[in-house]
Every structure is written in structure tokens, then in C-alpha cells.
């Protein structure tokens, strides 16, 4: 099986590097010239919670990808930002083998966009839970999240129709080279649950400049994140989705916390502490990384998507609406990062 990683950033490079280390044939394709050049000359350095490794890899710049016409990929793992989904899918589709497919390993919910370009039968979803990786330099990736405990799949692979298929089982086996992987029959519920999980930090992080550990240690930001999760659960249920655990907490537990009662968050906060044990103090929301590097964030595909679906369904999700707008203001240089950007939303 020839696997192509399209978008070899933090997730793509780490996953691809670990698969190479596991003996799989992988080609990494990326736009960042310095990163690609480093991988070609020096290989890929992986570090962090799973140990430190150096892996020689096959890397291509986008401008060199036409060589894949002679050796097409059987699985194109899409690891680009949500807003780059359409053009990258158009770019890679000529490099798919006759039975090849696209595996979306992204934030947000991009399978429909991909399917419109390659067909529904050539799309498989992969939801990542708590992989926690960061690019520390060209050709260098660190995993700050501790590996998953036994029985907890970091990679949840699912077909659009919800059935277990040989190809889903096959790629799940390959991904076990990285961490625990399994096939889900509930891709859409998994997707929305992960989206809600991301949304608890994707706006608060960049607006305040706080890392994930600090954000959950601070009473007011922690409770604001809980309210964001509650809104996400309500919208997901209005969509008719079967939601999975969010930060290892069942949807009903999230909804049990009553923001108007001082003790309403106690059970959720106790459960969150268990989840926080896998976090490292260096962990940050990807949107915070983007702001610090002067890049566009995925906020419109995370909190913004929850706000959009809520509006379509007539469900209240005011916090997601407000915070999405503020992150966009921050991107535009119209807000100054700090707690003052969200203090009016605290209890």
C-alpha cells in the first residue's frame, strides 16, 4: 500500500513519520519549501511523549508531485487546514490509484466537500482524539500529548455509510503504527463530538493566549469552555447525531451542569481532571499557534460551524457566535490578545 500525506504539517508529518518507522511506504507532500528540503536532506525528527526518533522519509514539494503519476497512492491522507480542503483535493485526485481513496484526517467536517470532488465512494473519515502534536521547526515534530491508555482509540476511522469495510480495517491496522486505532460505525457522531471538544479551546486559546493546561486551571476560562461544550452538544443533538464522549465525558454529563447554579459544574470539573492528566504544560490549541505565527485560523470551521448549524436549526449557541467573531477580529489585528477579550462572558 502506497500512502500519500498531503499536508505534512504537525499531524501529517508525525503520523507519516511514525508509519514509516512502522515499515509502511509513505510519500509526504507539502508546500513549505524549507520543511520539504530538510526532510529530503536530513529526514524527520520525532520527539515527545512516545520517545525520540529520527526517520528517513520520501518528501515532495507540491511542485514535484507530478512524479506520483508514475506511482499513484492508494490512500491520500488529507491533513491540510479545513479552508484548504477544496484546492488540495482537486490537486491530489489525479494521483489516486484506480481503487484509491482520500482519508480526511482534519479538524471540522470536510467529507462532503471532498466527496463532491472525488465521489462519495472514495472518501473515508478519520477522527483524531488527543494526538497533541506541534511542529517545532522544519523537519521536527513533537508530541506533547501522552499516548492513549489501552482501549482508547486515538484514530477512529469511519465510512460515510457507517459500515465496517476491509479498507477501513486495513488503514486502522496501519495507523496502529502511530497509536491506538479502531473502526467506528458512527463517523458523524464522532466528528461532531471531536468538533465540540476542539471548540472548547479553539477560541479561548487564541483570544487569551493561554495554553490548554492554564486554560482549564483558571476557573472562569474553564467554565466558559464547559458552556461552549454544552452548546455544542445541544446543536449536535438537534442535528440528530449520536454523540460520543467529549474529553472522555458523556454528553449527558456535560448537559447536567447548570451554569446558573454554583455547584452545577462540579461533576464535569471532576471528570475533566482525569482527562487533563494526559496533557502537557506545553499543549496549545492549534488556533493559538496560528495567531502566534500570523496565520489564518480554522475558527470558522470549528466554533463557526457550530454557530452556523445552530442558526440553521434554530438552536441557541450565542457563545460560539460571539467568540468566532472575536477571533476573526483578532486575526485582523482589531483586538489585543488577553483575558480582557472574554471577561464580559464570565459568570
C-alpha atoms as one frame of an Amber mdcrd trajectory, in Angstrom:
protein
   0.000   0.000   0.000   1.374   3.389  -1.039   0.228   6.135   1.334   0.429
   9.825   0.476   0.381  12.504   3.160  -0.970  15.703   1.622  -0.144  18.447
   4.085   2.882  17.291   6.093   2.478  19.755   8.935   2.424  18.738  12.588
  -0.213  15.987  12.295   0.719  14.844   8.794   4.448  14.713   9.483   4.081
  12.944  12.820   1.616  10.370  11.527   3.609   9.839   8.339   6.902   9.563
  10.186   5.565   7.008  12.636   4.084   4.976   9.770   7.463   4.977   8.004
   9.036   3.857  11.258   6.480   1.026  11.268   7.647  -0.147   7.848   4.987
   1.390   5.592   5.523   3.072   2.209   4.757   6.766   2.653   5.252   9.854
   0.485   4.880  13.268   2.128   3.750  16.230   0.032   3.872  19.763   1.389
   4.034  23.421   0.342   6.636  24.622   2.886   9.894  24.522   0.914  12.239
  24.691   3.910  10.417  21.817   5.616  10.464  19.642   2.487  14.152  20.382
   1.850  15.034  19.484   5.438  13.151  16.181   5.217  14.908  15.331   1.957
  18.379  16.064   3.298  18.120  15.148   6.954  14.943  13.111   7.397  12.273
  13.739  10.015  12.881  14.124  13.748  10.039  12.978  16.013  10.135  13.689
  19.733   7.967  13.898  22.821   5.809  11.523  24.799   6.456   8.455  22.603
  10.218   8.883  22.592  12.714  10.493  20.239  13.218   9.055  16.752  14.909
  10.008  13.507  13.245   8.708  10.347  14.379   8.994   6.702  11.325   9.914
   4.621  10.302  10.410   0.995   9.223  14.043   0.724   7.994  16.082  -2.228
   7.210  19.742  -2.693   3.840  20.407  -4.326   5.672  21.395  -7.499   7.247
  17.927  -7.655   4.100  15.890  -7.037   3.606  15.039 -10.717   6.085  12.170
 -10.242   3.229  10.428  -8.409   1.556   9.872 -11.777   4.053   7.015 -12.210
   3.469   5.647  -8.715  -0.017   6.617  -7.602  -1.155   6.499  -3.995  -3.684
   4.018  -2.660  -4.581   6.212   0.297  -4.279  10.003   0.224  -4.300  11.190
   3.827  -5.524  14.780   3.815  -4.008  16.787   6.671  -4.428  20.379   5.497
  -6.423  23.102   7.229 -10.158  22.930   6.574 -10.103  26.057   4.416  -7.545
  24.371   2.112  -9.634  21.228   1.607 -11.116  22.043  -1.788  -7.983  23.038
  -3.686  -5.835  20.280  -2.171  -8.433  17.628  -3.030  -8.520  18.894  -6.613
  -4.730  18.789  -6.630  -4.345  15.234  -5.347  -7.182  13.437  -7.115  -5.121
  12.719 -10.247  -2.582  10.939  -8.058  -5.059   8.404  -6.654  -4.796   4.816
  -7.868  -7.862   3.264  -9.526  -9.099   1.940  -6.163  -7.549   4.749  -4.141
  -9.396   6.953  -1.687  -8.988  10.088   0.411  -8.757   9.761   4.191  -9.685
  13.061   5.841  -7.539  13.489   8.961  -8.633  17.067   9.622 -10.468  19.289
  12.031 -14.003  20.290  11.129 -16.306  18.250   8.895 -14.884  18.204   5.381
 -16.000  14.856   3.978 -18.840  16.364   1.953 -16.518  18.867   0.275 -14.087
  16.069  -0.603 -16.875  13.804  -1.871 -18.145  16.453  -4.278 -14.713  16.372
  -5.937 -13.785  12.670  -5.895 -17.116  10.909  -5.237 -18.602   9.571  -2.004
 -17.174   6.118  -2.612 -13.636   7.494  -2.484 -13.859   9.189   0.908 -13.158
   7.777   4.359 -13.095   9.812   7.553 -10.585   9.661  10.384 -11.287  11.433
  13.662  -8.241  12.137  15.821  -8.662  12.268  19.566  -5.885  13.645  21.767
  -2.902  13.250  19.470  -1.460  16.625  20.548   1.454  17.378  18.208   3.391
  20.527  17.333   5.836  21.448  14.594   8.929  22.820  16.358  10.907  23.569
  13.199  11.481  22.319   9.648  11.575  18.532   9.771  10.879  18.475  13.513
   7.649  17.436  15.249   6.959  16.947  18.953   4.054  15.058  20.515   3.109
  16.801  23.754   0.059  14.637  24.483   0.725  11.383  26.305  -0.106   8.197
  24.341  -3.615   6.846  24.783  -4.396   4.313  27.511  -5.311   0.763  26.416
  -8.697   0.596  24.717  -8.823   4.305  23.832  -8.540   4.768  20.045  -6.726
   7.950  19.055  -7.646   7.252  15.411 -11.305   6.473  14.677 -11.774   5.503
  11.050 -15.250   5.503   9.548 -17.040   5.042   6.246 -19.681   7.558   5.220
 -22.385   4.857   5.328 -21.327   3.574   8.754 -20.454   0.020   7.766 -17.195
  -1.720   8.635 -15.241  -2.380   5.433 -11.958  -4.140   4.597 -10.295  -0.865
   3.604 -11.264   0.806   6.879  -9.897  -2.152   8.841  -6.727  -2.117   6.743
  -5.898   1.558   7.303  -6.734   1.180  11.004  -4.049  -1.516  11.218  -1.564
   0.804   9.520  -2.376   3.647  11.917  -1.634   1.404  14.878   1.996   2.170
  13.990   1.261   5.600  15.461  -1.152   4.927  18.354  -4.347   3.009  19.108
  -6.739   2.909  16.134 -10.169   1.415  15.524 -13.054   1.493  13.056 -16.202
   3.362  14.057 -19.731   2.841  12.737 -20.625   6.354  13.913 -18.334   8.668
  11.959 -20.683  11.666  12.000 -21.275  11.439  15.746 -17.534  11.084  16.308
 -16.857  14.064  14.055 -19.254  16.370  15.874 -18.056  15.216  19.288 -14.446
  15.977  18.315 -15.530  19.302  16.835 -17.193  20.197  20.138 -14.072  19.144
  22.019 -11.899  21.376  19.831 -14.334  24.247  20.208 -13.829  24.361  23.982
 -10.300  25.715  23.413 -10.126  26.921  19.804 -11.492  30.386  20.577 -10.449
  30.876  24.199  -6.840  29.890  23.455  -6.044  32.490  20.788  -8.097  35.231
  22.427  -6.374  34.897  25.808  -3.002  33.494  24.779  -3.438  30.684  27.305
  -2.230  27.119  26.818  -4.697  24.293  27.396  -3.470  23.383  30.893  -3.598
  27.009  32.055  -6.999  27.498  30.464  -8.509  24.586  32.374  -6.751  25.606
  35.602  -8.365  29.067  35.506 -11.885  28.922  36.952 -13.519  31.402  34.577
 -11.987  30.145  31.333 -12.653  26.545  32.386 -16.317  27.270  32.993 -16.624
  29.204  29.764 -15.209  26.178  27.934 -17.815  23.992  29.647 -20.588  26.260
  28.380 -19.142  26.002  24.880 -19.248  22.215  25.124 -22.855  22.355  26.312
 -23.857  24.455  23.306 -22.043  22.026  21.003 -23.867  19.048  22.500 -27.250
  20.735  22.117 -26.587  21.563  18.465 -25.307  18.051  17.727 -28.413  16.518
  19.224 -30.618  18.880  17.245 -28.853  17.546  14.138 -29.945  14.049  15.149
 -26.414  12.809  15.797 -25.454  10.092  18.255 -22.744  11.890  20.175 -19.730
  10.193  21.724 -17.788  11.198  24.808 -16.216  14.642  24.687 -12.930  14.901
  26.618 -13.855  11.445  27.968 -17.118  12.839  29.393 -20.554  11.593  28.278
 -22.842  14.152  26.566 -25.476  13.850  29.312 -22.881  14.750  31.935 -21.974
  17.909  30.043 -25.625  18.926  29.935 -26.111  18.169  33.644 -24.012  21.181
  34.598 -26.331  24.121  35.204 -24.489  27.423  34.643 -26.913  29.239  36.955
 -26.045  27.066  39.958 -22.634  27.411  41.643 -22.248  23.641  42.086 -23.596
  22.810  38.639 -20.144  22.319  37.131 -18.677  20.192  39.927 -19.187  16.779
  38.310 -17.887  17.981  34.955 -14.826  19.538  36.581 -14.046  16.290  38.405
 -14.240  14.364  35.131 -12.114  16.954  33.343  -9.295  16.462  35.845  -8.971
  12.831  34.727  -8.725  13.922  31.097  -6.190  16.635  31.971  -3.761  14.017
  33.292  -2.741  13.281  29.687  -1.992  16.928  28.937   1.442  18.524  28.910
   2.000  22.112  30.010   3.255  22.964  26.517  -0.042  21.992  24.849  -1.847
  24.748  22.963  -4.845  24.996  20.682  -3.803  24.940  17.022  -5.602  28.254
  16.594  -3.275  29.835  19.169  -0.271  28.547  17.212  -1.744  30.106  14.085
  -2.234  33.501  15.714   1.315  33.482  17.080   2.650  32.726  13.613   0.490
  35.325  11.893  -1.606  32.751  10.061  -5.300  32.344   9.401  -7.064  30.097
  11.931  -9.680  27.401  11.368 -12.118  29.144  13.722 -14.855  29.343  11.068
 -14.685  25.554  10.621 -14.805  24.869  14.367 -16.733  27.306  16.596 -18.048
  28.998  13.472 -19.500  25.732  12.163 -21.313  25.123  15.451 -22.724  28.660
  15.308 -23.768  28.168  11.662 -25.555  24.863  12.300 -27.229  26.323  15.388
 -28.609  29.200  13.334 -29.907  26.829  10.644 -31.665  24.668  13.248 -32.960
  27.471  15.458 -30.836  26.337  18.414 -29.145  28.848  20.704 -25.336  28.889
  20.564 -24.549  32.524  21.376 -21.084  31.899  22.808 -19.844  30.214  19.648
 -21.214  33.078  17.568 -19.620  35.759  19.750 -16.247  34.053  20.097 -15.955
  33.243  16.392 -16.429  36.926  15.586 -13.820  37.925  18.161 -11.189  35.515
  16.866 -11.737  36.921  13.380 -11.220  40.402  14.838  -8.021  39.174  16.484
  -6.802  37.782  13.151  -7.483  41.166  11.558  -5.494  42.992  14.245  -8.572
  44.686  15.687  -8.284  43.071  19.139  -5.402  42.771  21.590  -4.855  39.285
  22.967  -5.601  38.836  26.678  -8.274  37.903  29.216  -9.996  41.230  28.630
 -11.230  39.906  25.270 -13.612  37.489  27.022 -14.130  38.843  30.567 -17.632
  40.016  29.744 -18.585  36.355  29.141 -17.562  35.143  32.609 -20.158  34.420
  35.306
